[in-house]
Every structure is written in C-alpha cells, then in structure tokens.
Amino acid sequence: MEIFQLVGIAFVTAVAALLLKETKPELSFAVTVAGGIILLLFVFEVFRGSITIFGKIGDLSGIDAALIKILLKMIGIGYLVEFSAGLLSDFGMNSLADKLVFCGKVVILVLAVPILESVLSLVVDLLELIP
C-alpha cells in the first residue's frame, strides 16, 4: 500500500532532519524540503493513475466533463495550497502561509463560478417544471 511508503518517507525525512539540525541546520532545511517534494511527487503519481475513475463517474452520472475537471482542479489547488502553507509554517513564515491560504481560497471561489452557474441553471429548469 502506498500509504506505508508515504509514512516511511516522512519518518526518514524527519529523522534525518532532526539528526542534521544540531550539526548542519542549513542541510536539515534542505532535507526537509527535499522530503516534502518527494512526498508531493509520489502522491501526484498515485493520483495520476486513478484520474480515469473520475471520468467514468462523470460519464455514468451524466455530469459534464468540464465540471468534473473544475472539481479536480479545485481539489488539487486546495491540497497544494495546504501543503505549501504547511511548508511555509515549518520555515517560520506563518504570515505568508496565511496569505497563501487566503489566495488559494479566492482561486477556488473563482473556479467554482461555473459550477454555481450550472446549479442555478438546474434549479431554474426544475422550477419551470412546476405548474
């Protein structure tokens, strides 16, 4: 299972960073960043293998493929922003991390407009069916 590999990478990174923190703090920082990037790339690889499932779900449910794509973008942005904000917090940049989270929320809100438009269109169509 992939989760055990992810946990293993995280623990090896943490132990290496802690061991290096006392002797070479700048190297500890680099190990932490490298471990985070490896985790992120590993998750992208796992996710890429299952992306076709979302297309099948869209086909079976009748949801427009463009809406599925937007939803996946929103989820990806949310996770990427959260991951990046966590890294910034680790670096002691909490203020910048908070601003990044806010910007991510704004981007997700902008991406949600076509979905909101689709839902409102569906509601209007349903209201027209009522005599």
Secondary structure, DSSP 8 states (H G I E B T S, - for coil): -HHHHHHHHHHHHHHHHHHHHHH-HHHHHHHHHHHHHHHHHHHHHHHHHTHHHHHHHHHHHT--HHHHHHHHHHHHHHHHHHHHHHHHHHTT-HHHHHHHHHHHHHHHHHHTHHHHHHHHHHHHHHHHH--
